[in-house]
Amino acid sequence: MKHYKTIKKCRLCGSKKLSQTLSFGKVPLGNNLLYNQSSSLRAKKYPLGLQNCNRCNHYQLSHEVNPKLLYATNYSYLTGVGKSFIKHFKDYVPWIENKCKLSKGDKILDVGSNDGTCLKFFKKNNYKVIGIDPAKMPAIKANKSKIKTYNIFFNDRGSEILLKKEGKFDFITSHNVFAHISDLRSVFKNIFKLLNDGGHLCFEVGYFLKVLQNNLFDTIYHEHLDYHHAAPLVQLLRSQGFSIISLTENKVQGGSLRVLCRKDNLKKISYSANLFLQKESKFFKKNKIKIKKWKNTIENSMNKFEEIIKKYYMKKYVISAYGAPTKATLLLKLANLSSHKYLNYIVEDNKLKIGRHIPCTKIKIVDFKYFRENKPNILIVLAWNFIDDIKAQLIKKKVKGILILVPLPKIRKILI
């Protein structure tokens, strides 16, 4: 694979019986944020669409971009930027300690550890922590914070390196990563190999049921290869030898699924997990027609949002945006807001993104100081899943007289 390839079988069960759910045409890589404006305008675009497996009902992208283009060079996302994420990890550690009965000194691995935010909380509780992440900038930041992090992909070679240098682990975790990995079967196989007998795996992924319920289409982007719900994952995990301990939901990233399982080769499913699966199955059966018409729902939503922006623009209101997450690229495209005439700039908290541009646009990413000196009338929050954090920060910094527009899950107006 030089740049990208067409996916012809299900990543989870291997079936070749796939159906196209929707297509967005060609879209630039949301994390390809370049300093040079002319280079940004020439940024390459790649096919972006969603397909469904007719055998196990898994949802996945129809094309896969070379992961080296996605992560190894220009990836600038940092977990530790969002305050709600930090609190989530702080609460996660005692939940795991209670569920998995961890002992002080146990070895913990975080797959896709980013800047080490999650592992910092485990380390504070006297566990031995190791991270692995292919993104260079976050890995450097983690190691500077004394969170030992291997800057390599978690594949067969990466797992062999870990096994040779670190041995086996008592607990393995991962957050919002397993949607990014092409060969998930291999990932679970390698995790099983790295775990001690009786050890636990707990991971969180964006919950596709919530994406459908709330029309969160902007979570579909090139880095997110898979759109998970519990049933296909449980089938795959059990085939690898895991027992399913619990399936739960939380509100992180607009709605996430948390899966806790144990290496025991018994392949059991707990009573509570079975109830979760039954409820999920009813949802997908009930919403078959709604899923088929999802493209129309998305277009109607974005047409409505564009009309709101146009009205303010025609009244000479100054319009800017807050947050440059990966998903912003698709939302801006579908709402026809990629034009520089609508958005003066985008303000960001992540220092790695400041001074760069949204791909295929002239829209520059600026810091808070620039925002304060060039305050807009209208502020579109593209990082809508952090709206509470952003609103609290603006109030704390005494920013007033701005109308905030939140595009998803439903269009909202907030005056501060």
C-alpha positions as CSV (number, residue, x, y, z in Angstrom):
1,M,0.0,0.0,0.0
2,K,1.6,3.2,-1.2
3,H,-1.1,5.8,-0.3
4,Y,-4.4,4.0,0.3
5,K,-6.2,0.8,-0.6
6,T,-9.8,-0.4,-1.0
7,I,-11.0,-2.7,1.9
8,K,-12.7,-5.8,0.4
9,K,-13.4,-7.8,3.6
10,C,-14.6,-7.3,7.1
11,R,-11.7,-6.5,9.5
12,L,-13.4,-8.5,12.3
13,C,-14.9,-11.7,10.8
14,G,-13.2,-11.8,7.4
15,S,-16.4,-11.9,5.4
16,K,-16.3,-10.4,1.8
17,K,-20.1,-9.7,1.9
18,L,-20.0,-5.9,2.4
19,S,-22.6,-3.2,1.7
20,Q,-21.9,0.5,1.2
21,T,-23.6,2.6,3.9
22,L,-22.5,6.1,2.8
23,S,-19.8,8.0,0.9
24,F,-18.4,11.5,1.4
25,G,-16.2,11.5,-1.7
26,K,-12.5,12.5,-1.3
27,V,-11.6,14.3,1.9
28,P,-8.1,15.5,3.2
29,L,-6.5,14.0,6.2
30,G,-7.9,15.9,9.2
31,N,-4.5,15.7,11.1
32,N,-2.5,16.9,8.1
33,L,-2.1,20.4,9.6
34,L,0.6,22.3,7.7
35,Y,2.4,25.5,8.5
36,N,2.7,26.7,4.9
37,Q,-0.6,27.9,3.4
38,S,0.1,27.0,-0.2
39,S,1.1,23.5,0.9
40,S,-2.1,23.2,2.9
41,L,-4.2,24.2,-0.1
42,R,-2.4,21.4,-2.2
43,A,-2.9,18.7,0.5
44,K,-4.0,15.4,-0.9
45,K,-7.5,14.0,-0.5
46,Y,-8.5,10.4,-0.1
47,P,-11.8,8.5,-0.4
48,L,-13.9,8.5,2.8
49,G,-16.9,6.2,3.1
50,L,-18.5,3.7,5.4
51,Q,-19.4,0.1,4.7
52,N,-21.2,-2.7,6.6
53,C,-20.5,-6.4,7.0
54,N,-23.6,-8.5,6.1
55,R,-22.3,-11.4,8.3
56,C,-21.4,-9.9,11.7
57,N,-22.9,-6.3,11.2
58,H,-19.6,-4.6,11.8
59,Y,-19.1,-1.1,10.3
60,Q,-15.8,0.1,8.8
61,L,-14.3,2.5,6.3
62,S,-14.3,1.5,2.6
63,H,-10.7,2.6,2.1
64,E,-7.6,2.6,4.3
65,V,-4.9,5.2,4.1
66,N,-1.3,4.2,4.7
67,P,-0.8,4.5,8.5
68,K,2.6,6.1,8.0
69,L,0.8,9.1,6.4
70,L,-1.7,9.2,9.3
71,Y,0.6,8.9,12.4
72,A,4.3,8.6,11.9
73,T,5.0,12.2,10.8
74,N,2.4,14.9,11.4
75,Y,0.1,13.5,14.1
76,S,-0.5,16.3,16.7
77,Y,-3.4,15.1,18.9
78,L,-2.6,15.2,22.6
79,T,-4.8,13.4,25.2
80,G,-3.7,15.6,28.0
81,V,-5.2,18.8,26.5
82,G,-8.8,18.1,27.4
83,K,-9.7,18.5,31.1
84,S,-12.7,16.2,30.9
85,F,-10.4,13.5,29.5
86,I,-8.0,13.9,32.4
87,K,-10.9,13.5,34.9
88,H,-12.1,10.5,33.0
89,F,-8.7,8.8,33.4
90,K,-8.5,9.8,37.1
91,D,-11.9,8.0,37.7
92,Y,-10.9,5.1,35.5
93,V,-8.0,3.9,37.7
94,P,-10.0,3.2,40.9
95,W,-12.7,1.5,38.8
96,I,-10.1,-0.9,37.3
97,E,-8.4,-1.5,40.6
98,N,-11.8,-2.6,42.0
99,K,-12.9,-4.7,39.0
100,C,-9.5,-6.4,38.4
101,K,-8.2,-6.6,41.9
102,L,-4.8,-5.2,40.9
103,S,-1.8,-5.4,43.3
104,K,0.8,-2.6,43.8
105,G,3.7,-3.2,41.5
106,D,1.6,-5.0,38.8
107,K,2.8,-4.3,35.3
108,I,0.4,-2.2,33.1
109,L,0.6,-1.6,29.3
110,D,-1.3,1.2,27.5
111,V,-1.7,0.5,23.8
112,G,-1.8,3.8,21.9
113,S,-0.7,5.6,25.1
114,N,-0.3,9.0,23.4
115,D,1.3,11.5,25.8
116,G,0.9,9.1,28.8
117,T,-2.0,10.9,30.5
118,C,-3.8,7.7,31.5
119,L,-0.6,5.9,32.7
120,K,0.3,8.9,34.9
121,F,-2.6,8.0,37.2
122,F,-1.6,4.3,37.4
123,K,2.0,5.3,38.1
124,K,0.8,7.5,41.0
125,N,-0.7,4.4,42.5
126,N,2.7,2.5,42.3
127,Y,2.2,0.3,39.3
128,K,4.9,-0.3,36.7
129,V,3.7,1.4,33.6
130,I,4.7,1.1,29.9
131,G,3.2,2.9,26.9
132,I,3.4,2.1,23.1
133,D,2.4,4.6,20.4
134,P,3.5,5.2,16.8
135,A,3.0,9.0,16.9
136,K,6.4,10.7,17.4
137,M,5.4,14.0,19.1
138,P,3.1,12.5,21.8
139,A,5.6,9.7,22.5
140,I,8.5,12.2,23.0
141,K,6.2,14.2,25.4
142,A,5.4,11.1,27.4
143,N,9.0,10.0,27.8
144,K,9.9,13.6,28.9
145,S,7.3,13.1,31.6
146,K,9.0,9.8,32.7
147,I,6.3,7.6,31.3
148,K,8.4,4.9,29.4
149,T,6.9,4.8,25.9
150,Y,7.9,2.8,22.9
151,N,7.5,4.9,19.7
152,I,6.5,1.9,17.5
153,F,3.4,0.4,16.0
154,F,1.6,-2.3,18.1
155,N,1.9,-5.1,15.6
156,D,3.6,-8.5,15.6
157,R,7.0,-6.9,15.6
158,G,6.1,-4.3,18.3
159,S,4.6,-7.0,20.6
160,E,7.7,-9.1,20.2
161,I,9.9,-6.2,21.2
162,L,7.7,-5.6,24.3
163,L,7.7,-9.3,25.3
164,K,11.5,-9.5,24.9
165,K,12.2,-6.2,26.8
166,E,9.4,-6.0,29.3
167,G,8.0,-9.5,29.7
168,K,4.3,-10.2,30.3
169,F,1.7,-7.8,31.8
170,D,-1.0,-8.1,34.5
171,F,-3.3,-5.5,32.9
172,I,-3.5,-4.0,29.4
173,T,-5.6,-0.9,28.6
174,S,-6.4,1.2,25.5
175,H,-8.6,4.3,24.9
176,N,-10.0,5.4,21.6
177,V,-7.3,3.5,19.7
178,F,-8.9,0.3,18.4
179,A,-10.9,2.2,15.8
180,H,-7.5,3.2,14.4
181,I,-5.9,-0.2,13.9
182,S,-6.3,-2.1,10.6
183,D,-5.7,-5.7,11.8
184,L,-7.7,-5.9,15.1
185,R,-7.6,-9.7,15.1
186,S,-3.8,-9.5,15.3
187,V,-4.0,-6.9,18.0
188,F,-6.1,-9.1,20.3
189,K,-3.9,-12.1,19.5
190,N,-0.8,-10.1,20.6
191,I,-2.5,-8.7,23.7
192,F,-3.5,-12.3,24.7
193,K,0.1,-13.3,24.2
194,L,1.4,-10.4,26.3
195,L,-1.0,-10.9,29.2
196,N,-0.3,-13.2,32.2
197,D,-2.9,-16.0,32.7
198,G,-5.9,-14.4,34.4
199,G,-4.8,-10.9,33.4
200,H,-7.3,-8.4,32.2
201,L,-7.8,-6.3,29.1
202,C,-10.0,-3.2,29.3
203,F,-10.5,-0.8,26.3
204,E,-12.7,2.0,25.2
205,V,-13.9,2.8,21.7
206,G,-16.4,5.2,20.2
207,Y,-19.8,3.5,20.4
208,F,-21.3,3.4,16.9
209,L,-24.8,3.1,18.4
210,K,-24.4,6.6,19.9
211,V,-23.0,7.9,16.6
212,L,-26.2,6.8,14.9
213,Q,-28.5,7.9,17.6
214,N,-27.0,11.4,17.8
215,N,-26.0,11.9,14.1
216,L,-22.3,12.2,15.1
217,F,-21.1,11.8,11.5
218,D,-17.9,13.8,12.0
219,T,-16.4,10.9,14.0
220,I,-16.0,9.3,10.6
221,Y,-12.5,10.1,9.3
222,H,-9.5,8.4,7.9
223,E,-7.9,7.6,11.2
224,H,-11.1,5.8,12.4
225,L,-11.0,2.6,10.4
226,D,-13.7,0.9,12.4
227,Y,-17.1,2.0,14.0
228,H,-17.6,-0.4,16.8
229,H,-20.6,-1.9,18.7
230,A,-20.4,-4.7,21.2
231,A,-21.7,-7.8,19.4
232,P,-19.0,-8.1,16.7
233,L,-16.3,-7.3,19.2
234,V,-17.5,-9.9,21.7
235,Q,-17.5,-12.5,18.9
236,L,-13.9,-11.7,18.0
237,L,-12.7,-11.5,21.6
238,R,-14.2,-14.9,22.5
239,S,-12.6,-16.4,19.4
240,Q,-9.3,-15.3,20.8
241,G,-9.9,-16.9,24.2
242,F,-11.2,-14.0,26.3
243,S,-14.1,-14.1,28.6
244,I,-16.3,-11.0,28.7
245,I,-16.6,-9.5,32.2
246,S,-18.6,-6.3,31.5
247,L,-19.9,-4.0,28.7
248,T,-20.7,-0.4,29.7
249,E,-21.2,3.0,28.2
250,N,-19.9,6.4,29.1
251,K,-20.2,9.9,27.7
252,V,-16.5,10.4,26.6
253,Q,-16.1,11.5,22.9
254,G,-19.8,11.8,22.4
255,G,-20.4,8.2,23.7
256,S,-18.0,5.4,24.2
257,L,-18.2,1.6,24.8
258,R,-16.0,0.1,27.6
259,V,-15.2,-3.6,27.3
260,L,-13.6,-5.5,30.2
261,C,-12.4,-9.0,29.5
262,R,-10.1,-11.6,31.0
263,K,-7.5,-14.1,29.6
264,D,-8.7,-17.5,30.7
265,N,-9.6,-19.5,27.6
266,L,-13.1,-20.1,29.0
267,K,-14.9,-17.7,26.5
268,K,-17.7,-16.9,29.0
269,I,-20.1,-13.9,28.8
270,S,-21.3,-12.5,32.1
271,Y,-25.0,-12.0,32.8
272,S,-24.8,-8.2,32.7
273,A,-22.9,-8.4,29.4
274,N,-25.6,-10.6,27.9
275,L,-28.3,-8.1,28.9
276,F,-26.2,-5.3,27.2
277,L,-26.0,-7.3,24.0
278,Q,-29.7,-8.0,23.9
279,K,-30.5,-4.3,24.3
280,E,-28.0,-3.4,21.5
281,S,-29.5,-6.0,19.2
282,K,-32.9,-4.5,19.5
283,F,-31.6,-1.1,18.6
284,F,-30.1,-2.2,15.3
285,K,-33.1,-4.3,14.3
286,K,-35.4,-1.3,15.0
287,N,-33.3,1.3,13.1
288,K,-32.5,-0.6,9.9
289,I,-34.4,2.0,7.7
290,K,-32.9,4.9,9.6
291,I,-29.4,3.8,9.0
292,K,-30.1,3.4,5.2
293,K,-31.3,7.0,5.1
294,W,-28.5,8.4,7.3
295,K,-26.9,10.3,4.4
296,N,-30.1,12.4,4.0
297,T,-30.1,13.1,7.7
298,I,-26.5,14.3,7.6
299,E,-27.1,16.6,4.6
300,N,-30.2,18.1,6.1
301,S,-28.4,18.9,9.3
302,M,-25.4,20.5,7.6
303,N,-27.6,22.5,5.2
304,K,-29.4,23.9,8.2
305,F,-26.2,24.8,9.9
306,E,-24.8,26.5,6.8
307,E,-27.9,28.6,6.5
308,I,-27.4,29.9,10.1
309,I,-23.8,30.8,9.4
310,K,-24.7,32.5,6.1
311,K,-27.2,34.7,7.8
312,Y,-24.6,35.9,10.3
313,Y,-22.1,36.4,7.6
314,M,-24.5,38.5,5.5
315,K,-25.0,40.7,8.5
316,K,-21.2,41.3,8.6
317,Y,-20.7,39.4,11.8
318,V,-17.1,38.2,12.4
319,I,-17.1,34.4,12.6
320,S,-14.3,32.2,14.0
321,A,-14.1,28.7,15.4
322,Y,-12.8,26.9,18.5
323,G,-10.9,23.6,18.3
324,A,-9.2,21.9,15.3
325,P,-9.9,18.2,16.0
326,T,-9.5,15.7,13.2
327,K,-13.2,15.6,12.7
328,A,-13.4,19.3,11.9
329,T,-12.3,18.8,8.3
330,L,-15.4,16.7,7.4
331,L,-17.8,19.0,9.2
332,L,-16.4,22.1,7.5
333,K,-16.7,20.4,4.1
334,L,-20.3,19.2,4.5
335,A,-21.4,22.5,5.9
336,N,-19.5,24.4,3.1
337,L,-17.6,26.3,5.6
338,S,-14.1,25.5,4.4
339,S,-14.0,28.9,2.6
340,H,-11.8,31.5,4.4
341,K,-14.5,34.1,3.8
342,Y,-16.7,32.5,6.5
343,L,-14.0,31.7,9.2
344,N,-11.3,34.2,10.1
345,Y,-9.4,31.6,12.1
346,I,-9.6,28.7,14.5
347,V,-8.4,29.0,18.1
348,E,-6.7,26.0,19.7
349,D,-5.4,24.9,23.1
350,N,-3.0,22.3,21.7
351,K,0.4,24.1,21.1
352,L,1.4,21.5,18.5
353,K,-1.4,22.8,16.2
354,I,-0.9,26.5,16.5
355,G,0.4,28.3,13.4
356,R,-0.8,25.5,11.1
357,H,-3.7,25.4,8.7
358,I,-6.8,23.2,8.2
359,P,-6.0,21.0,5.2
360,C,-7.2,22.3,1.8
361,T,-8.1,25.7,3.3
362,K,-6.6,29.0,4.2
363,I,-8.0,28.8,7.7
364,K,-5.1,29.3,10.2
365,I,-5.0,27.9,13.7
366,V,-4.1,30.5,16.4
367,D,-3.5,30.7,20.1
368,F,-5.8,32.2,22.8
369,K,-3.9,35.5,22.9
370,Y,-4.7,36.1,19.2
371,F,-8.3,35.2,19.9
372,R,-8.6,37.6,22.7
373,E,-7.1,40.4,20.6
374,N,-9.3,39.6,17.6
375,K,-12.5,38.6,19.3
376,P,-15.3,37.4,17.0
377,N,-19.0,37.9,17.3
378,I,-19.7,34.3,16.5
379,L,-17.7,31.3,17.7
380,I,-18.4,27.8,16.2
381,V,-17.2,25.1,18.5
382,L,-15.9,22.4,16.2
383,A,-14.6,20.4,19.2
384,W,-18.2,20.1,20.3
385,N,-17.5,17.1,22.6
386,F,-15.5,19.5,24.8
387,I,-18.1,22.3,24.9
388,D,-18.4,22.2,28.7
389,D,-14.6,22.6,29.1
390,I,-14.4,25.3,26.5
391,K,-17.4,27.3,27.9
392,A,-15.9,27.1,31.4
393,Q,-12.5,28.3,30.1
394,L,-14.0,31.3,28.3
395,I,-16.0,32.3,31.4
396,K,-12.9,31.9,33.6
397,K,-10.9,34.1,31.3
398,K,-13.7,36.7,31.3
399,V,-14.5,36.4,27.6
400,K,-17.9,38.0,27.1
401,G,-20.3,39.1,24.3
402,I,-19.8,36.1,22.0
403,L,-22.5,33.9,20.6
404,I,-21.3,30.2,20.6
405,L,-22.7,27.8,18.0
406,V,-22.5,24.1,18.7
407,P,-23.1,22.0,15.6
408,L,-23.6,18.6,17.1
409,P,-25.3,16.5,18.4
410,K,-28.0,19.2,17.9
411,I,-27.4,22.8,16.8
412,R,-27.3,24.9,19.9
413,K,-26.7,28.6,20.6
414,I,-25.0,29.8,23.8
415,L,-24.5,33.4,24.7
416,I,-21.7,34.3,27.0
